[in-house]
């Protein structure tokens, strides 16, 4: 297993997913790992919101959805 932050297109915007690695046990499933993962997700989500993006999540799987800007939002 390798650590990964994956960013992919989603019909509603951009989907950010995380996976843990054997070498980075802080994001492994389990009480301590779940807490660290929640902290990282909250930090990323908070930063995106501060930068003006709309973030939805994390989902039950821990994924974070950054919503696409409405076509008329810049008008």
Protein Blocks (a to p, Z undefined) as FASTA:
>chain_A
ZZdddddddfklccddddddfklmmlggcjklmmmmmmmmmmmmmmmmmnopacedddfk
opacdddddfklmZZ
